[in-house]
Amino acid sequence: MLGNQGAGGPPQIQRLIDEFNRLPGVGPKSAQRLAYYLIRMPKEQSEDLSEAILSVKQHVKYCSKCFNLTDQEPCYICSNPRRVENIICVVEQAMDVLAVEKTGFTGVYHVLNGAISPIDGIGPENLNIQNLIDRIRLNMPDEIILATNPTTTGEATGMYITRLIQDDPNINIKISILARGLSVGGDLEYADQDTLRRALDGRQNL
């Protein structure tokens, strides 16, 4: 007899599959493969994975200055005296910081944690846009690089930020965007570092 296990096996397995299926980009089949791979994994490895997930949830937070992910306050980039603080690169996600860092960029960052997307219910108030404007007013950097993704939502977000800056009589700074060496519709995290470096070097003024 199966008891409470049902035809699909123990409910614990189905719960694991369901949890994997909630992850972005993981469909039902992939969730099933991940669950059964985890079951076959040696106990020590599964414990290491569990501890790594708990450690991230307990110790990783958003930097209060740039909103990058960090385990210290401020983050290691904001606290590095060798960074050029008067050039701020504005990106959508923390993953984009990793991509830009590989180019040798020496400025600092501001992570929006998303892009404006009305269809998904994401407006300017849901992003770190006002924090960016406040940061600009406080520090008045020389340049803002809008490195949002070359997508419809990314470009709309960049245009919105540009208007905010240009319409503010107390702000007078250079605004630039990445050169179009990047493919339209792509994400920064998938761009190779040479293409991204050329896009940074060839950024255009707005």
Z-matrix of the N, CA and C atoms (Angstrom, degrees):
N
C 1 1.462
C 2 1.531 1 110.57
N 3 1.362 2 116.12 1 146.78
C 4 1.454 3 119.88 2 -179.92
C 5 1.511 4 112.82 3 -85.11
N 6 1.316 5 119.20 4 -18.15
C 7 1.458 6 121.03 5 -178.11
C 8 1.512 7 110.56 6 63.83
N 9 1.368 8 117.69 7 -133.17
C 10 1.460 9 120.01 8 -179.93
C 11 1.514 10 112.71 9 -87.85
N 12 1.366 11 116.74 10 7.88
C 13 1.460 12 118.23 11 -176.38
C 14 1.523 13 111.94 12 -75.29
N 15 1.331 14 117.45 13 -30.83
C 16 1.455 15 119.74 14 -179.18
C 17 1.511 16 110.72 15 75.11
N 18 1.317 17 116.12 16 176.08
C 19 1.461 18 121.28 17 -174.34
C 20 1.524 19 111.99 18 -67.65
N 21 1.328 20 117.27 19 -24.49
C 22 1.465 21 119.49 20 -175.53
C 23 1.511 22 113.85 21 -89.65
N 24 1.312 23 119.41 22 3.98
C 25 1.445 24 120.95 23 -178.82
C 26 1.513 25 111.85 24 100.21
N 27 1.329 26 117.13 25 -171.07
C 28 1.466 27 121.09 26 -177.14
C 29 1.534 28 112.16 27 -57.49
N 30 1.321 29 117.17 28 140.62
C 31 1.470 30 119.72 29 179.78
C 32 1.524 31 112.85 30 -62.08
N 33 1.346 32 117.55 31 -23.87
C 34 1.463 33 120.08 32 178.56
C 35 1.530 34 111.15 33 -62.23
N 36 1.350 35 115.86 34 -36.39
C 37 1.460 36 119.79 35 179.83
C 38 1.529 37 109.94 36 -67.69
N 39 1.328 38 116.48 37 -45.02
C 40 1.454 39 120.08 38 -179.90
C 41 1.519 40 111.07 39 -63.19
N 42 1.330 41 116.67 40 -36.76
C 43 1.464 42 119.51 41 177.87
C 44 1.530 43 110.25 42 -63.45
N 45 1.342 44 116.35 43 -41.41
C 46 1.462 45 120.75 44 179.12
C 47 1.526 46 110.52 45 -63.44
N 48 1.329 47 116.29 46 -43.18
C 49 1.468 48 120.94 47 177.65
C 50 1.527 49 109.94 48 -60.43
N 51 1.319 50 116.21 49 -44.89
C 52 1.468 51 120.65 50 -179.50
C 53 1.528 52 111.52 51 -61.52
N 54 1.340 53 117.04 52 -39.64
C 55 1.466 54 120.74 53 -179.98
C 56 1.528 55 111.17 54 -67.42
N 57 1.337 56 117.00 55 -41.60
C 58 1.465 57 120.06 56 176.89
C 59 1.529 58 110.28 57 -64.02
N 60 1.340 59 115.78 58 -37.06
C 61 1.464 60 120.77 59 -178.16
C 62 1.524 61 112.14 60 -65.78
N 63 1.334 62 117.27 61 -19.56
C 64 1.463 63 121.01 62 178.45
C 65 1.524 64 112.18 63 -78.75
N 66 1.331 65 117.61 64 -14.29
C 67 1.465 66 121.23 65 -179.08
C 68 1.521 67 110.52 66 -73.62
N 69 1.344 68 118.44 67 145.32
C 70 1.472 69 120.84 68 -179.39
C 71 1.516 70 111.60 69 -62.97
N 72 1.330 71 115.93 70 133.28
C 73 1.459 72 120.93 71 177.07
C 74 1.508 73 114.71 72 81.23
N 75 1.326 74 117.95 73 2.10
C 76 1.467 75 121.41 74 -179.76
C 77 1.527 76 108.90 75 -107.65
N 78 1.323 77 116.14 76 110.71
C 79 1.455 78 121.36 77 178.31
C 80 1.520 79 111.31 78 -86.08
N 81 1.334 80 116.92 79 179.09
C 82 1.473 81 120.95 80 -178.10
C 83 1.526 82 113.98 81 -57.30
N 84 1.339 83 116.90 82 -43.02
C 85 1.470 84 119.82 83 -178.76
C 86 1.527 85 111.09 84 -67.48
N 87 1.345 86 115.94 85 -43.74
C 88 1.466 87 119.28 86 178.75
C 89 1.524 88 110.59 87 -64.45
N 90 1.332 89 116.51 88 -38.68
C 91 1.468 90 120.50 89 178.89
C 92 1.525 91 110.32 90 -62.31
N 93 1.306 92 115.76 91 -39.71
C 94 1.476 93 119.95 92 179.07
C 95 1.525 94 110.89 93 -65.70
N 96 1.346 95 116.05 94 -43.62
C 97 1.469 96 119.22 95 179.57
C 98 1.524 97 111.24 96 -63.63
N 99 1.336 98 116.56 97 -41.22
C 100 1.464 99 119.88 98 179.50
C 101 1.528 100 110.87 99 -64.07
N 102 1.324 101 116.27 100 -41.84
C 103 1.466 102 120.28 101 -178.85
C 104 1.531 103 111.03 102 -62.63
N 105 1.323 104 117.10 103 -45.75
C 106 1.466 105 119.71 104 -178.20
C 107 1.525 106 111.23 105 -73.18
N 108 1.341 107 117.08 106 -28.97
C 109 1.464 108 119.41 107 173.97
C 110 1.520 109 109.94 108 -65.26
N 111 1.345 110 115.44 109 -42.05
C 112 1.461 111 120.20 110 -179.89
C 113 1.518 112 111.18 111 -64.22
N 114 1.321 113 116.89 112 -36.79
C 115 1.467 114 121.02 113 179.22
C 116 1.530 115 110.34 114 -64.62
N 117 1.332 116 116.16 115 -38.14
C 118 1.472 117 119.89 116 -179.68
C 119 1.528 118 112.51 117 -79.38
N 120 1.311 119 116.95 118 -14.54
C 121 1.460 120 121.29 119 -177.63
C 122 1.532 121 110.71 120 -64.97
N 123 1.344 122 118.50 121 141.05
C 124 1.462 123 120.45 122 175.70
C 125 1.526 124 111.07 123 -55.71
N 126 1.317 125 116.40 124 147.46
C 127 1.459 126 121.36 125 -175.34
C 128 1.533 127 111.70 126 -56.38
N 129 1.341 128 116.56 127 -40.31
C 130 1.459 129 119.97 128 -178.11
C 131 1.531 130 111.14 129 -61.48
N 132 1.339 131 116.62 130 -41.25
C 133 1.461 132 119.86 131 -179.77
C 134 1.526 133 111.52 132 -67.99
N 135 1.324 134 116.71 133 -39.06
C 136 1.467 135 119.00 134 179.32
C 137 1.525 136 110.52 135 -67.79
N 138 1.332 137 117.18 136 -33.93
C 139 1.466 138 120.07 137 176.28
C 140 1.520 139 111.14 138 -68.29
N 141 1.348 140 117.05 139 -38.73
C 142 1.468 141 120.87 140 176.83
C 143 1.527 142 110.24 141 -61.78
N 144 1.334 143 116.77 142 -42.29
C 145 1.456 144 121.00 143 179.09
C 146 1.521 145 110.77 144 -63.49
N 147 1.317 146 115.57 145 -44.06
C 148 1.467 147 120.26 146 179.86
C 149 1.523 148 111.16 147 -62.78
N 150 1.330 149 116.61 148 -42.46
C 151 1.469 150 120.77 149 179.79
C 152 1.529 151 111.21 150 -66.94
N 153 1.347 152 116.75 151 -36.52
C 154 1.471 153 120.23 152 179.17
C 155 1.528 154 110.52 153 -64.84
N 156 1.331 155 117.17 154 -40.58
C 157 1.466 156 121.05 155 179.05
C 158 1.526 157 110.02 156 -65.82
N 159 1.319 158 117.25 157 -45.33
C 160 1.468 159 120.63 158 179.77
C 161 1.526 160 111.29 159 -64.16
N 162 1.336 161 116.23 160 -39.22
C 163 1.462 162 120.00 161 -179.30
C 164 1.527 163 111.10 162 -64.05
N 165 1.335 164 116.58 163 -41.50
C 166 1.464 165 120.56 164 178.14
C 167 1.525 166 110.48 165 -61.44
N 168 1.335 167 116.41 166 -45.31
C 169 1.461 168 120.37 167 -178.22
C 170 1.529 169 111.87 168 -66.59
N 171 1.323 170 116.76 169 -30.79
C 172 1.464 171 120.70 170 -176.39
C 173 1.526 172 113.05 171 -84.95
N 174 1.343 173 117.42 172 -32.75
C 175 1.460 174 120.04 173 -168.99
C 176 1.528 175 115.47 174 -114.80
N 177 1.316 176 118.29 175 -23.68
C 178 1.458 177 120.30 176 -177.05
C 179 1.525 178 109.70 177 -89.10
N 180 1.335 179 115.75 178 132.90
C 181 1.463 180 121.50 179 -178.08
C 182 1.529 181 108.10 180 -143.44
N 183 1.329 182 116.06 181 -176.02
C 184 1.459 183 120.59 182 178.29
C 185 1.526 184 109.67 183 -95.27
N 186 1.329 185 115.17 184 134.62
C 187 1.467 186 120.72 185 175.30
C 188 1.526 187 108.27 186 -61.95
N 189 1.315 188 117.83 187 134.00
C 190 1.463 189 121.85 188 -177.71
C 191 1.524 190 112.31 189 -71.12
N 192 1.323 191 117.00 190 -13.81
C 193 1.472 192 120.71 191 -177.61
C 194 1.528 193 111.92 192 -98.54
N 195 1.342 194 117.04 193 -50.17
C 196 1.464 195 120.09 194 -175.04
C 197 1.525 196 113.30 195 -112.75
N 198 1.324 197 118.01 196 -11.76
C 199 1.465 198 124.45 197 178.85
C 200 1.520 199 113.75 198 69.06
N 201 1.335 200 116.14 199 21.33
C 202 1.457 201 120.16 200 169.22
C 203 1.529 202 108.20 201 -77.65
N 204 1.322 203 116.50 202 159.51
C 205 1.460 204 120.02 203 177.18
C 206 1.532 205 108.92 204 -74.09
N 207 1.329 206 115.70 205 139.28
C 208 1.464 207 119.48 206 -175.42
C 209 1.523 208 110.69 207 -156.84
N 210 1.330 209 115.46 208 160.97
C 211 1.468 210 120.15 209 172.27
C 212 1.521 211 109.95 210 -113.56
N 213 1.348 212 115.94 211 10.71
C 214 1.464 213 120.40 212 176.33
C 215 1.518 214 108.85 213 -140.50
N 216 1.319 215 117.07 214 164.26
C 217 1.463 216 121.79 215 -176.52
C 218 1.528 217 110.49 216 -129.32
N 219 1.345 218 119.97 217 118.84
C 220 1.469 219 124.75 218 -7.42
C 221 1.521 220 111.31 219 -72.51
N 222 1.321 221 116.88 220 178.65
C 223 1.463 222 120.40 221 -176.49
C 224 1.530 223 110.70 222 -66.44
N 225 1.325 224 116.23 223 169.94
C 226 1.468 225 120.19 224 -174.75
C 227 1.525 226 112.09 225 -66.51
N 228 1.327 227 117.66 226 -24.93
C 229 1.473 228 119.67 227 178.11
C 230 1.529 229 110.18 228 -76.84
N 231 1.335 230 116.82 229 -48.52
C 232 1.464 231 120.04 230 -179.65
C 233 1.527 232 112.37 231 -63.74
N 234 1.327 233 116.80 232 -29.11
C 235 1.468 234 120.31 233 -177.69
C 236 1.527 235 112.93 234 -90.85
N 237 1.336 236 117.20 235 -0.25
C 238 1.464 237 121.23 236 -179.14
C 239 1.533 238 109.57 237 -84.66
N 240 1.337 239 118.75 238 114.12
C 241 1.480 240 121.14 239 -177.14
C 242 1.522 241 113.21 240 -67.01
N 243 1.318 242 118.12 241 -13.12
C 244 1.464 243 121.00 242 -179.35
C 245 1.533 244 112.49 243 -85.68
N 246 1.337 245 117.83 244 -9.38
C 247 1.459 246 119.53 245 179.21
C 248 1.525 247 110.66 246 -75.20
N 249 1.330 248 116.07 247 148.48
C 250 1.470 249 122.28 248 179.64
C 251 1.531 250 107.17 249 -86.40
N 252 1.326 251 116.27 250 100.19
C 253 1.460 252 120.61 251 -172.28
C 254 1.523 253 113.67 252 -74.43
N 255 1.328 254 117.71 253 -15.67
C 256 1.465 255 118.58 254 -177.37
C 257 1.530 256 112.91 255 -89.82
N 258 1.349 257 117.46 256 8.88
C 259 1.468 258 122.46 257 171.56
C 260 1.525 259 107.78 258 -125.03
N 261 1.317 260 116.80 259 114.00
C 262 1.470 261 121.90 260 -177.60
C 263 1.520 262 109.30 261 -110.59
N 264 1.312 263 116.06 262 122.64
C 265 1.466 264 122.60 263 176.98
C 266 1.529 265 108.01 264 -96.66
N 267 1.327 266 116.30 265 117.97
C 268 1.467 267 121.65 266 -177.46
C 269 1.525 268 109.09 267 -95.23
N 270 1.325 269 116.74 268 120.73
C 271 1.465 270 121.71 269 -179.29
C 272 1.521 271 109.65 270 -125.26
N 273 1.334 272 115.51 271 165.17
C 274 1.457 273 119.98 272 -178.04
C 275 1.527 274 112.52 273 -79.34
N 276 1.325 275 116.81 274 -45.89
C 277 1.458 276 120.79 275 -172.30
C 278 1.524 277 111.78 276 -130.76
N 279 1.329 278 115.31 277 160.55
C 280 1.466 279 120.30 278 178.30
C 281 1.527 280 111.18 279 -61.05
N 282 1.346 281 117.55 280 -31.03
C 283 1.465 282 120.45 281 178.19
C 284 1.523 283 110.93 282 -61.99
N 285 1.344 284 116.96 283 -29.43
C 286 1.461 285 120.60 284 179.31
C 287 1.523 286 111.49 285 -69.31
N 288 1.336 287 116.74 286 -29.73
C 289 1.468 288 120.31 287 176.46
C 290 1.526 289 109.41 288 -61.34
N 291 1.318 290 117.04 289 -43.84
C 292 1.470 291 120.99 290 178.98
C 293 1.516 292 110.76 291 -60.01
N 294 1.342 293 116.54 292 -40.86
C 295 1.462 294 120.68 293 -179.43
C 296 1.530 295 110.87 294 -65.60
N 297 1.321 296 117.78 295 -46.51
C 298 1.464 297 121.24 296 -178.25
C 299 1.527 298 110.93 297 -68.10
N 300 1.324 299 117.64 298 -35.67
C 301 1.469 300 121.07 299 179.55
C 302 1.524 301 111.91 300 -58.69
N 303 1.330 302 117.27 301 -32.86
C 304 1.469 303 120.86 302 -178.75
C 305 1.528 304 111.91 303 -67.32
N 306 1.335 305 118.02 304 -15.66
C 307 1.469 306 121.22 305 -179.70
C 308 1.517 307 112.32 306 -83.37
N 309 1.343 308 117.07 307 -10.70
C 310 1.457 309 120.41 308 -176.58
C 311 1.517 310 113.01 309 90.72
N 312 1.333 311 117.92 310 11.37
C 313 1.463 312 121.62 311 177.95
C 314 1.522 313 109.76 312 -57.27
N 315 1.337 314 117.15 313 135.28
C 316 1.470 315 120.58 314 -174.70
C 317 1.531 316 113.55 315 -113.25
N 318 1.343 317 116.47 316 3.63
C 319 1.460 318 118.67 317 177.34
C 320 1.517 319 111.49 318 -80.93
N 321 1.315 320 115.85 319 -159.28
C 322 1.468 321 121.08 320 178.67
C 323 1.533 322 108.41 321 -118.10
N 324 1.318 323 116.45 322 179.18
C 325 1.453 324 121.03 323 -171.57
C 326 1.529 325 112.29 324 -127.75
N 327 1.338 326 113.07 325 163.90
C 328 1.463 327 120.60 326 166.35
C 329 1.522 328 105.92 327 -141.09
N 330 1.332 329 116.22 328 119.70
C 331 1.467 330 122.01 329 -176.41
C 332 1.526 331 109.38 330 -98.51
N 333 1.324 332 115.95 331 121.14
C 334 1.462 333 120.76 332 -178.10
C 335 1.527 334 112.45 333 -77.96
N 336 1.342 335 116.42 334 -22.98
C 337 1.465 336 122.61 335 -174.71
C 338 1.527 337 111.70 336 62.05
N 339 1.338 338 115.11 337 45.46
C 340 1.454 339 120.36 338 175.27
C 341 1.510 340 111.59 339 136.07
N 342 1.338 341 115.26 340 -173.28
C 343 1.464 342 122.28 341 177.85
C 344 1.523 343 108.48 342 -138.31
N 345 1.317 344 116.28 343 154.49
C 346 1.455 345 120.95 344 179.50
C 347 1.529 346 109.50 345 -64.34
N 348 1.321 347 116.27 346 124.69
C 349 1.466 348 121.13 347 -178.53
C 350 1.523 349 108.85 348 -149.84
N 351 1.328 350 117.09 349 88.38
C 352 1.472 351 120.34 350 -178.06
C 353 1.526 352 113.45 351 -55.06
N 354 1.339 353 116.73 352 -35.55
C 355 1.459 354 119.99 353 -178.59
C 356 1.530 355 111.84 354 -63.88
N 357 1.349 356 115.74 355 -26.02
C 358 1.472 357 120.82 356 177.85
C 359 1.528 358 111.70 357 -99.77
N 360 1.325 359 116.38 358 6.65
C 361 1.464 360 119.89 359 179.21
C 362 1.516 361 113.93 360 75.04
N 363 1.344 362 117.09 361 21.88
C 364 1.469 363 121.09 362 -179.31
C 365 1.523 364 108.96 363 -106.24
N 366 1.322 365 116.52 364 111.40
C 367 1.453 366 121.83 365 177.71
C 368 1.519 367 110.73 366 -108.22
N 369 1.324 368 117.87 367 177.14
C 370 1.469 369 121.62 368 -179.87
C 371 1.526 370 112.62 369 -56.60
N 372 1.334 371 116.10 370 -32.33
C 373 1.470 372 119.87 371 -178.60
C 374 1.520 373 112.56 372 -70.01
N 375 1.334 374 117.98 373 -15.08
C 376 1.456 375 121.61 374 179.35
C 377 1.529 376 112.40 375 -90.02
N 378 1.329 377 116.53 376 -4.89
C 379 1.460 378 121.39 377 -176.91
C 380 1.529 379 110.36 378 -114.59
N 381 1.326 380 115.82 379 173.43
C 382 1.472 381 121.03 380 -179.80
C 383 1.524 382 111.19 381 -88.83
N 384 1.331 383 116.20 382 46.03
C 385 1.462 384 120.68 383 -177.90
C 386 1.531 385 110.96 384 -81.86
N 387 1.314 386 117.10 385 -46.28
C 388 1.462 387 118.90 386 179.46
C 389 1.518 388 110.85 387 -63.63
N 390 1.341 389 116.64 388 -34.58
C 391 1.463 390 120.21 389 175.84
C 392 1.524 391 111.06 390 -61.40
N 393 1.341 392 115.73 391 -36.36
C 394 1.470 393 120.63 392 177.95
C 395 1.523 394 110.43 393 -65.97
N 396 1.332 395 117.18 394 -46.13
C 397 1.463 396 120.88 395 180.00
C 398 1.532 397 110.34 396 -61.66
N 399 1.334 398 116.44 397 -43.38
C 400 1.468 399 120.41 398 177.81
C 401 1.525 400 110.99 399 -61.63
N 402 1.322 401 116.00 400 -39.60
C 403 1.469 402 120.94 401 179.92
C 404 1.523 403 110.88 402 -66.22
N 405 1.330 404 116.41 403 -39.58
C 406 1.471 405 120.34 404 178.38
C 407 1.520 406 110.32 405 -65.49
N 408 1.324 407 116.70 406 -44.80
C 409 1.476 408 120.05 407 -179.84
C 410 1.523 409 111.35 408 -61.65
N 411 1.336 410 115.46 409 -37.04
C 412 1.466 411 119.77 410 -177.06
C 413 1.515 412 112.23 411 -74.09
N 414 1.336 413 117.26 412 -42.92
C 415 1.466 414 120.77 413 -172.35
C 416 1.523 415 114.21 414 -105.11
N 417 1.340 416 117.80 415 -18.71
C 418 1.455 417 124.08 416 -179.46
C 419 1.540 418 111.76 417 44.13
N 420 1.348 419 117.01 418 68.85
C 421 1.470 420 120.57 419 179.79
C 422 1.523 421 111.08 420 -67.84
N 423 1.335 422 117.38 421 167.07
C 424 1.462 423 121.99 422 178.72
C 425 1.522 424 111.76 423 -75.48
N 426 1.344 425 116.31 424 -34.23
C 427 1.466 426 119.43 425 -173.93
C 428 1.523 427 111.45 426 -149.31
N 429 1.330 428 114.13 427 142.38
C 430 1.461 429 122.08 428 170.94
C 431 1.520 430 107.05 429 -114.47
N 432 1.319 431 117.44 430 123.60
C 433 1.466 432 121.82 431 175.53
C 434 1.520 433 107.67 432 -101.02
N 435 1.318 434 117.05 433 115.36
C 436 1.462 435 120.75 434 178.08
C 437 1.526 436 108.15 435 -86.20
N 438 1.334 437 115.70 436 99.76
C 439 1.464 438 121.82 437 -177.58
C 440 1.519 439 110.30 438 -107.02
N 441 1.329 440 115.83 439 41.75
C 442 1.463 441 119.03 440 174.55
C 443 1.528 442 108.07 441 -70.93
N 444 1.313 443 116.42 442 159.91
C 445 1.459 444 120.32 443 -176.60
C 446 1.536 445 111.23 444 -65.38
N 447 1.337 446 117.70 445 146.41
C 448 1.470 447 121.12 446 179.58
C 449 1.527 448 111.71 447 -77.08
N 450 1.325 449 115.86 448 57.24
C 451 1.450 450 123.50 449 177.88
C 452 1.523 451 108.26 450 -120.44
N 453 1.321 452 117.10 451 172.75
C 454 1.462 453 120.10 452 179.85
C 455 1.522 454 111.13 453 -59.51
N 456 1.337 455 116.81 454 -46.42
C 457 1.462 456 120.18 455 -179.29
C 458 1.519 457 111.64 456 -69.82
N 459 1.341 458 116.53 457 -38.04
C 460 1.465 459 119.77 458 179.23
C 461 1.513 460 112.19 459 -64.65
N 462 1.342 461 116.09 460 -43.41
C 463 1.461 462 119.33 461 -179.96
C 464 1.528 463 111.22 462 -69.14
N 465 1.337 464 116.86 463 -36.78
C 466 1.466 465 119.98 464 177.65
C 467 1.529 466 110.43 465 -63.70
N 468 1.323 467 116.03 466 -38.90
C 469 1.463 468 120.64 467 178.57
C 470 1.518 469 110.70 468 -65.90
N 471 1.338 470 116.66 469 -42.62
C 472 1.454 471 120.68 470 177.91
C 473 1.523 472 112.03 471 -62.09
N 474 1.335 473 116.76 472 -41.44
C 475 1.471 474 120.89 473 179.07
C 476 1.530 475 110.99 474 -65.70
N 477 1.332 476 116.27 475 -38.64
C 478 1.470 477 120.41 476 179.54
C 479 1.529 478 110.14 477 -63.28
N 480 1.331 479 116.48 478 -45.27
C 481 1.466 480 121.09 479 179.94
C 482 1.530 481 110.17 480 -64.86
N 483 1.321 482 116.23 481 -40.59
C 484 1.470 483 120.42 482 178.76
C 485 1.522 484 110.63 483 -58.67
N 486 1.334 485 117.03 484 -46.26
C 487 1.466 486 120.54 485 -179.71
C 488 1.523 487 111.27 486 -62.24
N 489 1.329 488 116.73 487 -41.16
C 490 1.466 489 120.17 488 179.04
C 491 1.526 490 111.02 489 -59.63
N 492 1.323 491 115.44 490 -44.62
C 493 1.466 492 120.25 491 -177.96
C 494 1.525 493 110.79 492 -68.73
N 495 1.330 494 116.44 493 -46.53
C 496 1.461 495 120.41 494 -176.08
C 497 1.527 496 112.52 495 -69.70
N 498 1.326 497 117.05 496 -27.47
C 499 1.470 498 120.41 497 -179.84
C 500 1.522 499 113.20 498 -85.13
N 501 1.329 500 116.57 499 -6.84
C 502 1.466 501 120.32 500 -179.18
C 503 1.523 502 109.21 501 -89.78
N 504 1.337 503 118.32 502 113.68
C 505 1.478 504 120.36 503 -177.41
C 506 1.521 505 113.82 504 -65.99
N 507 1.334 506 116.43 505 -15.53
C 508 1.462 507 119.69 506 -178.59
C 509 1.528 508 112.95 507 -92.41
N 510 1.341 509 115.96 508 -0.61
C 511 1.464 510 119.65 509 -178.77
C 512 1.522 511 109.29 510 -117.57
N 513 1.323 512 116.00 511 127.05
C 514 1.462 513 121.03 512 176.83
C 515 1.524 514 108.45 513 -139.64
N 516 1.326 515 115.06 514 86.97
C 517 1.465 516 119.67 515 -176.83
C 518 1.527 517 109.29 516 -135.37
N 519 1.322 518 114.81 517 165.00
C 520 1.465 519 121.20 518 176.93
C 521 1.525 520 109.19 519 -79.30
N 522 1.331 521 116.27 520 133.99
C 523 1.463 522 121.85 521 176.24
C 524 1.517 523 107.72 522 -118.02
N 525 1.316 524 117.92 523 128.88
C 526 1.459 525 120.52 524 178.66
C 527 1.522 526 110.07 525 -132.41
N 528 1.330 527 115.70 526 158.53
C 529 1.468 528 121.74 527 175.34
C 530 1.514 529 108.36 528 -122.04
N 531 1.318 530 116.58 529 161.60
C 532 1.454 531 120.10 530 179.08
C 533 1.520 532 110.28 531 -67.00
N 534 1.327 533 116.02 532 145.62
C 535 1.460 534 120.47 533 175.09
C 536 1.520 535 109.04 534 -64.53
N 537 1.320 536 117.17 535 157.79
C 538 1.455 537 120.70 536 -174.94
C 539 1.516 538 113.41 537 -84.30
N 540 1.334 539 115.96 538 39.79
C 541 1.458 540 119.21 539 169.47
C 542 1.517 541 109.55 540 -75.17
N 543 1.332 542 115.74 541 -13.95
C 544 1.456 543 121.47 542 179.38
C 545 1.518 544 109.53 543 -86.94
N 546 1.319 545 116.67 544 142.68
C 547 1.455 546 120.21 545 179.87
C 548 1.522 547 110.06 546 -72.37
N 549 1.339 548 115.78 547 136.64
C 550 1.457 549 120.50 548 178.67
C 551 1.521 550 109.40 549 -66.74
N 552 1.313 551 115.90 550 133.21
C 553 1.462 552 120.61 551 -179.55
C 554 1.510 553 113.68 552 92.62
N 555 1.336 554 117.04 553 -1.46
C 556 1.457 555 119.92 554 -178.93
C 557 1.512 556 112.82 555 -95.03
N 558 1.325 557 117.10 556 175.73
C 559 1.456 558 123.58 557 177.88
C 560 1.520 559 109.56 558 -114.63
N 561 1.347 560 115.86 559 146.37
C 562 1.464 561 120.28 560 -178.50
C 563 1.520 562 112.14 561 -59.77
N 564 1.325 563 116.60 562 -37.12
C 565 1.466 564 119.38 563 -173.59
C 566 1.529 565 111.65 564 -64.03
N 567 1.354 566 117.72 565 -20.34
C 568 1.456 567 120.78 566 -178.79
C 569 1.528 568 112.49 567 -98.86
N 570 1.322 569 117.59 568 -4.08
C 571 1.468 570 120.57 569 -179.79
C 572 1.528 571 109.69 570 -78.12
N 573 1.356 572 116.69 571 141.24
C 574 1.463 573 118.48 572 177.17
C 575 1.529 574 108.77 573 -74.10
N 576 1.321 575 116.06 574 156.92
C 577 1.465 576 119.92 575 -169.99
C 578 1.531 577 112.75 576 -67.59
N 579 1.336 578 118.72 577 -29.44
C 580 1.463 579 120.07 578 178.26
C 581 1.526 580 111.03 579 -68.04
N 582 1.341 581 116.63 580 -43.68
C 583 1.466 582 120.77 581 178.01
C 584 1.518 583 110.40 582 -62.97
N 585 1.332 584 116.15 583 -43.40
C 586 1.457 585 120.53 584 -178.94
C 587 1.526 586 110.85 585 -67.76
N 588 1.334 587 117.67 586 -37.03
C 589 1.470 588 120.63 587 177.87
C 590 1.527 589 110.39 588 -64.46
N 591 1.351 590 116.91 589 -42.53
C 592 1.464 591 120.02 590 178.22
C 593 1.527 592 110.85 591 -64.39
N 594 1.339 593 116.52 592 -36.59
C 595 1.463 594 120.37 593 178.86
C 596 1.527 595 110.55 594 -65.56
N 597 1.319 596 116.37 595 -38.63
C 598 1.477 597 120.27 596 177.78
C 599 1.529 598 110.44 597 -68.24
N 600 1.333 599 116.33 598 -44.99
C 601 1.467 600 120.11 599 -177.85
C 602 1.535 601 111.32 600 -65.41
N 603 1.336 602 116.35 601 -33.55
C 604 1.444 603 120.42 602 -177.03
C 605 1.521 604 113.47 603 -100.18
N 606 1.324 605 117.19 604 23.36
C 607 1.474 606 120.44 605 -178.43
C 608 1.508 607 110.82 606 -58.53
N 609 1.331 608 115.34 607 149.97
C 610 1.456 609 121.90 608 -174.62
C 611 1.503 610 111.53 609 -110.13
N 612 1.332 611 115.45 610 145.21
C 613 1.468 612 120.12 611 177.55
C 614 1.519 613 110.42 612 -75.17
N 615 1.316 614 115.79 613 148.41
C 616 1.470 615 121.51 614 175.73
C 617 1.531 616 109.64 615 -110.21
